């Protein structure tokens, strides 16, 4: 790959807090999705229940992305 096709380092580097933010957002989505899902089940509201399930799925995806970012960041650290 020649020099013009390489991506700049700024695009490959993420802030150190990015995995933590993704995990925090995932936990918040999971909690709120669980609450909405339970409310949708008790009130027999399929729209609220589907919204809760969507938030649960988004929370799992966000936490998985946070884990991926943490693993990538750890693999790029120099060995001690």
ROTIVEX-97892 format. One record per residue: x, y, z of N, C-alpha, C, O in turn; residue in one letter. Coordinates in Angstrom, 3 decimals. Layout:
REM ROTIVEX-97892
{n.xx=X n.yy=Y n.zz=Z ca.xx=X ca.yy=Y ca.zz=Z c.xx=X c.yy=Y c.zz=Z o.xx=X o.yy=Y o.zz=Z res=A}
...
This chain:
REM ROTIVEX-97892
{n.xx=0.852 n.yy=-1.169 n.zz=0.000 ca.xx=0.000 ca.yy=0.000 ca.zz=0.000 c.xx=0.902 c.yy=1.238 c.zz=0.000 o.xx=1.799 o.yy=1.366 o.zz=0.833 res=X}
{n.xx=0.654 n.yy=2.126 n.zz=-0.927 ca.xx=1.511 ca.yy=3.308 ca.zz=-0.980 c.xx=1.065 c.yy=4.350 c.zz=0.049 o.xx=0.061 o.yy=4.170 o.zz=0.738 res=X}
{n.xx=1.817 n.yy=5.423 n.zz=0.137 ca.xx=1.609 ca.yy=6.430 ca.zz=1.186 c.xx=0.275 c.yy=7.159 c.zz=1.044 o.xx=-0.302 o.yy=7.562 o.zz=2.054 res=X}
{n.xx=-0.230 n.yy=7.340 n.zz=-0.168 ca.xx=-1.470 ca.yy=8.085 ca.zz=-0.344 c.xx=-2.697 c.yy=7.270 c.zz=0.056 o.xx=-3.755 o.yy=7.847 o.zz=0.310 res=X}
{n.xx=-2.582 n.yy=5.940 n.zz=0.117 ca.xx=-3.723 ca.yy=5.103 ca.zz=0.456 c.xx=-3.836 c.yy=4.832 c.zz=1.949 o.xx=-4.851 o.yy=4.299 o.zz=2.399 res=X}
{n.xx=-2.823 n.yy=5.185 n.zz=2.722 ca.xx=-2.863 ca.yy=4.937 ca.zz=4.163 c.xx=-3.792 c.yy=5.940 c.zz=4.839 o.xx=-3.865 o.yy=7.108 o.zz=4.457 res=X}
{n.xx=-4.490 n.yy=5.456 n.zz=5.840 ca.xx=-5.342 ca.yy=6.364 ca.zz=6.605 c.xx=-4.494 c.yy=7.057 c.zz=7.665 o.xx=-3.566 o.yy=6.455 o.zz=8.204 res=X}
{n.xx=-4.800 n.yy=8.304 n.zz=7.966 ca.xx=-4.034 ca.yy=9.000 ca.zz=8.997 c.xx=-4.237 c.yy=8.362 c.zz=10.368 o.xx=-5.265 o.yy=7.738 o.zz=10.630 res=X}
{n.xx=-3.242 n.yy=8.526 n.zz=11.235 ca.xx=-3.316 ca.yy=7.937 ca.zz=12.566 c.xx=-4.480 c.yy=8.498 c.zz=13.369 o.xx=-5.015 o.yy=7.811 o.zz=14.239 res=X}
{n.xx=-4.879 n.yy=9.733 n.zz=13.093 ca.xx=-5.968 ca.yy=10.327 ca.zz=13.869 c.xx=-7.282 c.yy=9.589 c.zz=13.643 o.xx=-8.148 o.yy=9.604 o.zz=14.518 res=X}
{n.xx=-7.451 n.yy=8.947 n.zz=12.494 ca.xx=-8.678 ca.yy=8.199 ca.zz=12.243 c.xx=-8.645 c.yy=6.834 c.zz=12.925 o.xx=-9.697 o.yy=6.269 o.zz=13.224 res=X}
{n.xx=-7.474 n.yy=6.309 n.zz=13.169 ca.xx=-7.367 ca.yy=5.002 ca.zz=13.806 c.xx=-7.393 c.yy=5.082 c.zz=15.316 o.xx=-7.739 o.yy=4.101 o.zz=15.976 res=X}
{n.xx=-7.038 n.yy=6.218 n.zz=15.878 ca.xx=-6.972 ca.yy=6.363 ca.zz=17.326 c.xx=-8.290 c.yy=6.898 c.zz=17.865 o.xx=-8.884 o.yy=7.821 o.zz=17.307 res=X}
{n.xx=-8.723 n.yy=6.305 n.zz=18.946 ca.xx=-9.906 ca.yy=6.769 ca.zz=19.645 c.xx=-9.491 c.yy=7.285 c.zz=21.010 o.xx=-8.454 o.yy=6.877 o.zz=21.534 res=X}
{n.xx=-10.270 n.yy=8.165 n.zz=21.590 ca.xx=-9.940 ca.yy=8.606 ca.zz=22.943 c.xx=-9.930 c.yy=7.434 c.zz=23.913 o.xx=-10.585 o.yy=6.418 o.zz=23.680 res=X}
{n.xx=-9.191 n.yy=7.581 n.zz=24.989 ca.xx=-9.077 ca.yy=6.495 ca.zz=25.956 c.xx=-10.400 c.yy=6.187 c.zz=26.646 o.xx=-10.608 o.yy=5.070 o.zz=27.121 res=X}
{n.xx=-11.291 n.yy=7.167 n.zz=26.702 ca.xx=-12.547 ca.yy=6.964 ca.zz=27.410 c.xx=-13.636 c.yy=6.365 c.zz=26.520 o.xx=-14.736 o.yy=6.108 o.zz=27.010 res=X}
{n.xx=-13.377 n.yy=6.137 n.zz=25.247 ca.xx=-14.401 ca.yy=5.634 ca.zz=24.327 c.xx=-14.970 c.yy=4.274 c.zz=24.748 o.xx=-16.189 o.yy=4.111 o.zz=24.703 res=X}
{n.xx=-14.157 n.yy=3.288 n.zz=25.154 ca.xx=-14.760 ca.yy=2.017 ca.zz=25.582 c.xx=-15.634 c.yy=2.170 c.zz=26.814 o.xx=-16.669 o.yy=1.513 o.zz=26.928 res=X}
{n.xx=-15.227 n.yy=3.032 n.zz=27.737 ca.xx=-16.023 ca.yy=3.245 ca.zz=28.947 c.xx=-17.355 c.yy=3.899 c.zz=28.650 o.xx=-18.371 o.yy=3.545 o.zz=29.247 res=X}
{n.xx=-17.356 n.yy=4.855 n.zz=27.727 ca.xx=-18.600 ca.yy=5.522 ca.zz=27.349 c.xx=-19.539 c.yy=4.526 c.zz=26.675 o.xx=-20.734 o.yy=4.511 o.zz=26.969 res=X}
{n.xx=-19.022 n.yy=3.708 n.zz=25.790 ca.xx=-19.861 ca.yy=2.723 ca.zz=25.100 c.xx=-20.450 c.yy=1.726 c.zz=26.097 o.xx=-21.616 o.yy=1.347 o.zz=25.983 res=X}
{n.xx=-19.656 n.yy=1.306 n.zz=27.063 ca.xx=-20.176 ca.yy=0.371 ca.zz=28.059 c.xx=-21.218 c.yy=1.036 c.zz=28.950 o.xx=-22.218 o.yy=0.411 o.zz=29.303 res=X}
{n.xx=-20.997 n.yy=2.303 n.zz=29.320 ca.xx=-21.954 ca.yy=3.013 ca.zz=30.160 c.xx=-23.284 c.yy=3.191 c.zz=29.429 o.xx=-24.347 o.yy=2.971 o.zz=30.009 res=X}
{n.xx=-23.226 n.yy=3.585 n.zz=28.172 ca.xx=-24.448 ca.yy=3.746 ca.zz=27.372 c.xx=-25.158 c.yy=2.402 c.zz=27.241 o.xx=-26.384 o.yy=2.335 o.zz=27.324 res=X}
{n.xx=-24.397 n.yy=1.342 n.zz=27.040 ca.xx=-24.994 ca.yy=0.008 ca.zz=26.952 c.xx=-25.717 c.yy=-0.386 c.zz=28.225 o.xx=-26.814 o.yy=-0.942 o.zz=28.175 res=X}
{n.xx=-25.102 n.yy=-0.097 n.zz=29.373 ca.xx=-25.751 ca.yy=-0.423 ca.zz=30.652 c.xx=-27.025 c.yy=0.395 c.zz=30.847 o.xx=-28.031 o.yy=-0.126 o.zz=31.328 res=X}
{n.xx=-26.984 n.yy=1.677 n.zz=30.473 ca.xx=-28.173 ca.yy=2.522 ca.zz=30.601 c.xx=-29.292 c.yy=2.022 c.zz=29.696 o.xx=-30.448 o.yy=1.964 o.zz=30.115 res=X}
{n.xx=-28.954 n.yy=1.660 n.zz=28.451 ca.xx=-29.963 ca.yy=1.137 ca.zz=27.529 c.xx=-30.541 c.yy=-0.176 c.zz=28.043 o.xx=-31.745 o.yy=-0.408 o.zz=27.935 res=X}
{n.xx=-29.694 n.yy=-1.035 n.zz=28.600 ca.xx=-30.180 ca.yy=-2.301 ca.zz=29.140 c.xx=-31.159 c.yy=-2.064 c.zz=30.287 o.xx=-32.226 o.yy=-2.676 o.zz=30.337 res=X}
{n.xx=-30.796 n.yy=-1.188 n.zz=31.192 ca.xx=-31.660 ca.yy=-0.923 ca.zz=32.346 c.xx=-32.998 c.yy=-0.324 c.zz=31.902 o.xx=-34.057 o.yy=-0.779 o.zz=32.332 res=X}
{n.xx=-32.948 n.yy=0.687 n.zz=31.050 ca.xx=-34.175 ca.yy=1.336 ca.zz=30.607 c.xx=-35.011 c.yy=0.400 c.zz=29.733 o.xx=-36.240 o.yy=0.417 o.zz=29.802 res=X}
{n.xx=-34.359 n.yy=-0.404 n.zz=28.924 ca.xx=-35.076 ca.yy=-1.379 ca.zz=28.108 c.xx=-35.767 c.yy=-2.433 c.zz=28.955 o.xx=-36.883 o.yy=-2.855 o.zz=28.652 res=X}
{n.xx=-35.094 n.yy=-2.855 n.zz=30.021 ca.xx=-35.707 ca.yy=-3.823 ca.zz=30.931 c.xx=-36.941 c.yy=-3.224 c.zz=31.593 o.xx=-37.987 o.yy=-3.867 o.zz=31.676 res=X}
{n.xx=-36.808 n.yy=-1.974 n.zz=32.067 ca.xx=-37.952 ca.yy=-1.322 ca.zz=32.703 c.xx=-39.119 c.yy=-1.149 c.zz=31.730 o.xx=-40.268 o.yy=-1.416 o.zz=32.082 res=X}
{n.xx=-38.827 n.yy=-0.706 n.zz=30.516 ca.xx=-39.894 ca.yy=-0.537 ca.zz=29.535 c.xx=-40.525 c.yy=-1.873 c.zz=29.144 o.xx=-41.738 o.yy=-1.959 o.zz=28.954 res=X}
{n.xx=-39.706 n.yy=-2.903 n.zz=29.028 ca.xx=-40.231 ca.yy=-4.221 ca.zz=28.689 c.xx=-41.157 c.yy=-4.756 c.zz=29.763 o.xx=-42.217 o.yy=-5.300 o.zz=29.452 res=X}
{n.xx=-40.773 n.yy=-4.610 n.zz=31.019 ca.xx=-41.625 ca.yy=-5.058 ca.zz=32.125 c.xx=-42.913 c.yy=-4.235 c.zz=32.165 o.xx=-43.995 o.yy=-4.783 o.zz=32.376 res=X}
{n.xx=-42.797 n.yy=-2.929 n.zz=31.964 ca.xx=-43.990 ca.yy=-2.076 ca.zz=31.942 c.xx=-44.909 c.yy=-2.474 c.zz=30.778 o.xx=-46.129 o.yy=-2.526 o.zz=30.938 res=X}
{n.xx=-44.331 n.yy=-2.750 n.zz=29.630 ca.xx=-45.137 ca.yy=-3.177 ca.zz=28.491 c.xx=-45.839 c.yy=-4.490 c.zz=28.721 o.xx=-46.956 o.yy=-4.690 o.zz=28.245 res=X}
{n.xx=-45.191 n.yy=-5.405 n.zz=29.458 ca.xx=-45.835 ca.yy=-6.681 ca.zz=29.774 c.xx=-46.964 c.yy=-6.517 c.zz=30.779 o.xx=-48.018 o.yy=-7.137 o.zz=30.635 res=X}
{n.xx=-46.756 n.yy=-5.690 n.zz=31.792 ca.xx=-47.788 ca.yy=-5.539 ca.zz=32.825 c.xx=-48.979 c.yy=-4.735 c.zz=32.325 o.xx=-50.112 o.yy=-5.004 o.zz=32.727 res=X}
{n.xx=-48.751 n.yy=-3.769 n.zz=31.469 ca.xx=-49.841 ca.yy=-2.937 ca.zz=30.953 c.xx=-50.387 c.yy=-3.463 c.zz=29.621 o.xx=-51.286 o.yy=-2.856 o.zz=29.039 res=X}
{n.xx=-49.859 n.yy=-4.566 n.zz=29.147 ca.xx=-50.251 ca.yy=-5.175 ca.zz=27.879 c.xx=-50.212 c.yy=-4.175 c.zz=26.731 o.xx=-51.155 o.yy=-4.045 o.zz=25.951 res=X}
{n.xx=-49.088 n.yy=-3.479 n.zz=26.659 ca.xx=-48.869 ca.yy=-2.504 ca.zz=25.585 c.xx=-47.756 c.yy=-3.022 c.zz=24.683 o.xx=-46.583 o.yy=-2.948 o.zz=25.048 res=X}
{n.xx=-48.106 n.yy=-3.546 n.zz=23.512 ca.xx=-47.072 ca.yy=-4.134 ca.zz=22.649 c.xx=-46.074 c.yy=-3.107 c.zz=22.123 o.xx=-44.921 o.yy=-3.454 o.zz=21.866 res=X}
{n.xx=-46.486 n.yy=-1.854 n.zz=21.957 ca.xx=-45.562 ca.yy=-0.836 ca.zz=21.452 c.xx=-44.463 c.yy=-0.563 c.zz=22.478 o.xx=-43.286 o.yy=-0.472 o.zz=22.130 res=X}
{n.xx=-44.858 n.yy=-0.433 n.zz=23.740 ca.xx=-43.874 ca.yy=-0.173 ca.zz=24.793 c.xx=-42.969 c.yy=-1.382 c.zz=24.969 o.xx=-41.768 o.yy=-1.229 o.zz=25.190 res=X}
{n.xx=-43.529 n.yy=-2.577 n.zz=24.874 ca.xx=-42.726 ca.yy=-3.782 ca.zz=25.027 c.xx=-41.709 c.yy=-3.900 c.zz=23.886 o.xx=-40.553 o.yy=-4.248 o.zz=24.126 res=X}
{n.xx=-42.123 n.yy=-3.617 n.zz=22.659 ca.xx=-41.189 ca.yy=-3.667 ca.zz=21.527 c.xx=-40.105 c.yy=-2.610 c.zz=21.660 o.xx=-38.951 o.yy=-2.846 o.zz=21.302 res=X}
{n.xx=-40.476 n.yy=-1.445 n.zz=22.176 ca.xx=-39.473 ca.yy=-0.401 ca.zz=22.400 c.xx=-38.450 c.yy=-0.867 c.zz=23.432 o.xx=-37.250 o.yy=-0.654 o.zz=23.262 res=X}
{n.xx=-38.922 n.yy=-1.495 n.zz=24.491 ca.xx=-38.015 ca.yy=-2.034 ca.zz=25.506 c.xx=-37.094 c.yy=-3.097 c.zz=24.947 o.xx=-35.908 o.yy=-3.132 o.zz=25.276 res=X}
{n.xx=-37.635 n.yy=-3.971 n.zz=24.096 ca.xx=-36.795 ca.yy=-5.005 ca.zz=23.483 c.xx=-35.756 c.yy=-4.386 c.zz=22.542 o.xx=-34.625 o.yy=-4.864 o.zz=22.456 res=X}
{n.xx=-36.149 n.yy=-3.325 n.zz=21.842 ca.xx=-35.189 ca.yy=-2.629 ca.zz=20.984 c.xx=-34.075 c.yy=-1.995 c.zz=21.789 o.xx=-32.912 o.yy=-2.031 o.zz=21.385 res=X}
{n.xx=-34.429 n.yy=-1.409 n.zz=22.939 ca.xx=-33.399 ca.yy=-0.830 ca.zz=23.802 c.xx=-32.488 c.yy=-1.907 c.zz=24.380 o.xx=-31.285 o.yy=-1.693 o.zz=24.530 res=X}
{n.xx=-33.057 n.yy=-3.057 n.zz=24.702 ca.xx=-32.218 ca.yy=-4.168 ca.zz=25.172 c.xx=-31.209 c.yy=-4.582 c.zz=24.096 o.xx=-30.031 o.yy=-4.791 o.zz=24.386 res=X}
{n.xx=-31.678 n.yy=-4.696 n.zz=22.870 ca.xx=-30.777 ca.yy=-5.078 ca.zz=21.778 c.xx=-29.716 c.yy=-4.007 c.zz=21.547 o.xx=-28.550 o.yy=-4.327 o.zz=21.318 res=X}
{n.xx=-30.114 n.yy=-2.735 n.zz=21.606 ca.xx=-29.149 ca.yy=-1.648 ca.zz=21.425 c.xx=-28.137 c.yy=-1.627 c.zz=22.567 o.xx=-26.961 o.yy=-1.336 o.zz=22.348 res=X}
{n.xx=-28.584 n.yy=-1.931 n.zz=23.776 ca.xx=-27.667 ca.yy=-1.990 ca.zz=24.914 c.xx=-26.640 c.yy=-3.099 c.zz=24.778 o.xx=-25.465 o.yy=-2.911 o.zz=25.094 res=X}
{n.xx=-27.086 n.yy=-4.251 n.zz=24.309 ca.xx=-26.153 ca.yy=-5.366 ca.zz=24.099 c.xx=-25.154 c.yy=-5.016 c.zz=23.001 o.xx=-23.967 o.yy=-5.324 o.zz=23.111 res=X}
{n.xx=-25.639 n.yy=-4.372 n.zz=21.946 ca.xx=-24.735 ca.yy=-3.969 ca.zz=20.860 c.xx=-23.726 c.yy=-2.933 c.zz=21.348 o.xx=-22.549 o.yy=-3.007 o.zz=20.995 res=X}
{n.xx=-24.169 n.yy=-1.973 n.zz=22.152 ca.xx=-23.255 ca.yy=-0.943 ca.zz=22.655 c.xx=-22.211 c.yy=-1.542 c.zz=23.590 o.xx=-21.040 o.yy=-1.167 o.zz=23.540 res=X}
{n.xx=-22.630 n.yy=-2.466 n.zz=24.435 ca.xx=-21.661 ca.yy=-3.101 ca.zz=25.336 c.xx=-20.678 c.yy=-3.973 c.zz=24.560 o.xx=-19.505 o.yy=-4.052 o.zz=24.925 res=X}
{n.xx=-21.136 n.yy=-4.622 n.zz=23.506 ca.xx=-20.231 ca.yy=-5.422 ca.zz=22.670 c.xx=-19.224 c.yy=-4.527 c.zz=21.963 o.xx=-18.047 o.yy=-4.869 o.zz=21.853 res=X}
{n.xx=-19.696 n.yy=-3.375 n.zz=21.483 ca.xx=-18.786 ca.yy=-2.428 ca.zz=20.837 c.xx=-17.761 c.yy=-1.890 c.zz=21.834 o.xx=-16.592 o.yy=-1.719 o.zz=21.489 res=X}
{n.xx=-18.189 n.yy=-1.626 n.zz=23.061 ca.xx=-17.250 ca.yy=-1.186 ca.zz=24.094 c.xx=-16.202 c.yy=-2.242 c.zz=24.389 o.xx=-15.027 o.yy=-1.924 o.zz=24.574 res=X}
{n.xx=-16.621 n.yy=-3.496 n.zz=24.433 ca.xx=-15.669 ca.yy=-4.590 ca.zz=24.645 c.xx=-14.693 c.yy=-4.680 c.zz=23.484 o.xx=-13.494 o.yy=-4.870 o.zz=23.686 res=X}
{n.xx=-15.208 n.yy=-4.544 n.zz=22.263 ca.xx=-14.349 ca.yy=-4.566 ca.zz=21.081 c.xx=-13.320 c.yy=-3.429 c.zz=21.144 o.xx=-12.139 o.yy=-3.652 o.zz=20.878 res=X}
{n.xx=-13.758 n.yy=-2.219 n.zz=21.491 ca.xx=-12.826 ca.yy=-1.092 ca.zz=21.583 c.xx=-11.772 c.yy=-1.321 c.zz=22.651 o.xx=-10.604 o.yy=-0.985 o.zz=22.454 res=X}
{n.xx=-12.172 n.yy=-1.885 n.zz=23.772 ca.xx=-11.208 ca.yy=-2.156 ca.zz=24.842 c.xx=-10.181 c.yy=-3.195 c.zz=24.401 o.xx=-8.996 o.yy=-3.062 o.zz=24.705 res=X}
{n.xx=-10.628 n.yy=-4.223 n.zz=23.688 ca.xx=-9.690 ca.yy=-5.244 ca.zz=23.221 c.xx=-8.743 c.yy=-4.700 c.zz=22.162 o.xx=-7.559 o.yy=-5.037 o.zz=22.158 res=X}
{n.xx=-9.249 n.yy=-3.868 n.zz=21.269 ca.xx=-8.395 ca.yy=-3.259 ca.zz=20.246 c.xx=-7.379 c.yy=-2.331 c.zz=20.897 o.xx=-6.206 o.yy=-2.340 o.zz=20.524 res=X}
{n.xx=-7.812 n.yy=-1.535 n.zz=21.859 ca.xx=-6.895 ca.yy=-0.628 ca.zz=22.547 c.xx=-5.824 c.yy=-1.405 c.zz=23.301 o.xx=-4.664 o.yy=-0.995 o.zz=23.340 res=X}
{n.xx=-6.214 n.yy=-2.526 n.zz=23.900 ca.xx=-5.237 ca.yy=-3.329 ca.zz=24.646 c.xx=-4.245 c.yy=-3.994 c.zz=23.697 o.xx=-3.077 o.yy=-4.168 o.zz=24.045 res=X}
{n.xx=-4.699 n.yy=-4.366 n.zz=22.501 ca.xx=-3.777 ca.yy=-5.016 ca.zz=21.566 c.xx=-2.781 c.yy=-4.047 c.zz=20.970 o.xx=-1.725 o.yy=-4.465 o.zz=20.493 res=X}
{n.xx=-3.095 n.yy=-2.747 n.zz=20.987 ca.xx=-2.165 ca.yy=-1.758 ca.zz=20.450 c.xx=-1.225 c.yy=-1.168 c.zz=21.503 o.xx=-0.374 o.yy=-0.340 o.zz=21.176 res=X}
{n.xx=-1.371 n.yy=-1.585 n.zz=22.758 ca.xx=-0.475 ca.yy=-1.101 ca.zz=23.802 c.xx=0.856 c.yy=-1.837 c.zz=23.687 o.xx=0.893 o.yy=-3.017 o.zz=23.337 res=X}
{n.xx=1.943 n.yy=-1.136 n.zz=23.981 ca.xx=3.242 ca.yy=-1.823 ca.zz=23.955 c.xx=3.345 c.yy=-2.830 c.zz=25.100 o.xx=2.781 o.yy=-2.632 o.zz=26.176 res=X}
{n.xx=4.069 n.yy=-3.899 n.zz=24.845 ca.xx=4.250 ca.yy=-4.922 ca.zz=25.878 c.xx=5.105 c.yy=-4.372 c.zz=27.011 o.xx=6.021 o.yy=-3.578 o.zz=26.794 res=X}
{n.xx=4.785 n.yy=-4.810 n.zz=28.224 ca.xx=5.547 ca.yy=-4.361 ca.zz=29.399 c.xx=6.519 c.yy=-5.413 c.zz=29.836 o.xx=7.248 o.yy=-5.215 o.zz=30.808 res=X}
